[in-house]
Amino acid sequence: MVDELYELIGGRPTIAAATDRFYEKVLEDDNLRQFFKRTDLAHLRAIQSMFISMLLGGRVVYTGKDIHEAHGWARNHGLNDSHFDLFLKHFRASLTQVGVQPEKAEKVIKLLELKRDTILNHRT
């Protein structure tokens, strides 16, 4: 499933478009905007697109920070499960808006959900 998902949803162009829409939504969301005050969004979009591509099985090498480390500042400033839920909601909507079929979008969201504990520093 994962090996095929990258291509099934449209590869790099689809992921880049969904990522751009995602950050538009995040910056419009009063509950999430605060976490990006000190962020280079152009760089973040590129890194996030790379990360999502790798996660979905694309032949992309992720060169960003460790995902736990990358979210340290946000965790220290209140990032929690409700925020993570909003991020997933916005990414799901972004995938749908760029033409990803709902059942494929759900597969992407399930893979992102697997990163919740690492991002939020939950102990399992």
C-alpha positions in Angstrom: 0.0 0.0 0.0 2.5 2.6 1.1 4.9 1.9 -1.8 2.1 2.7 -4.3 0.4 5.6 -2.4 2.8 8.3 -3.6 2.1 7.5 -7.2 -1.6 6.7 -6.7 -2.3 10.2 -5.4 -0.3 12.0 -8.2 3.3 12.1 -6.9 5.3 15.3 -6.4 2.9 17.8 -8.0 -0.1 16.6 -5.9 1.9 16.6 -2.7 3.3 20.0 -3.4 -0.1 21.5 -4.1 -1.7 19.9 -1.1 1.1 21.1 1.1 0.7 24.7 -0.2 -3.0 24.6 0.5 -2.4 23.0 3.9 -0.3 25.9 5.0 -2.8 28.5 3.7 -5.4 26.8 5.9 -3.1 26.6 8.9 -2.2 30.3 8.7 -5.9 31.2 8.5 -6.6 29.1 11.7 -6.4 31.1 14.9 -5.6 28.0 16.8 -2.6 27.1 14.7 -1.1 30.3 13.3 0.8 30.9 16.6 3.1 28.0 15.9 4.5 29.5 12.7 5.4 33.1 13.9 9.1 32.4 13.6 9.1 30.0 10.7 10.5 30.4 7.2 7.4 29.1 5.4 9.0 28.6 2.0 11.6 26.4 3.6 9.0 24.6 5.7 6.7 23.9 2.7 9.7 22.4 0.8 10.7 20.2 3.8 7.1 19.2 4.5 6.5 18.2 0.9 9.7 16.1 1.0 8.7 14.5 4.3 5.2 13.6 3.0 6.7 12.2 -0.2 9.0 10.0 1.7 6.3 8.9 4.1 4.1 7.8 1.1 6.8 5.8 -0.5 8.2 8.2 -3.0 11.8 8.0 -4.0 12.7 11.1 -2.0 15.3 11.5 0.6 14.1 13.6 3.5 16.9 15.9 4.6 15.0 17.8 7.3 15.4 17.7 11.0 14.4 14.7 13.1 10.6 15.0 13.4 10.7 15.0 17.2 13.3 17.7 17.3 11.6 19.8 14.6 8.5 20.2 16.8 10.3 21.0 20.1 9.6 24.7 20.0 5.9 24.1 19.3 5.6 21.5 22.1 7.2 24.0 24.5 4.5 26.5 23.4 1.5 24.3 24.0 1.2 22.0 20.9 -1.2 19.3 21.9 -3.6 16.6 20.6 -6.3 19.1 19.7 -3.8 21.0 17.5 -2.7 17.8 15.9 -6.3 17.0 15.1 -6.7 20.3 13.4 -3.5 19.8 11.4 -4.9 16.4 10.2 -8.3 18.0 9.3 -6.6 20.7 7.2 -4.3 18.3 5.5 -7.3 16.0 4.7 -9.2 18.9 3.2 -6.2 20.0 1.2 -5.7 16.6 -0.3 -9.4 16.6 -1.3 -9.1 20.0 -2.8 -6.2 19.0 -5.1 -8.2 16.0 -6.3 -7.1 13.1 -4.1 -9.9 10.6 -3.8 -11.3 10.4 -0.2 -10.2 6.8 0.4 -6.6 7.6 -0.7 -6.6 10.8 1.4 -7.6 8.6 4.4 -4.6 6.4 3.8 -2.4 9.4 3.9 -4.0 10.7 7.1 -3.5 7.3 8.8 0.2 7.4 8.0 0.4 11.0 9.4 -1.5 9.9 12.5 1.3 7.4 13.2 3.6 10.4 13.8 1.4 11.9 16.5 3.3 10.3 19.5 6.7 11.3 18.2 5.6 14.9 17.4 3.8 15.4 20.7 6.3 13.5 22.8 3.7 11.0 24.0 5.1 8.0 25.8 3.8 4.7 24.5 
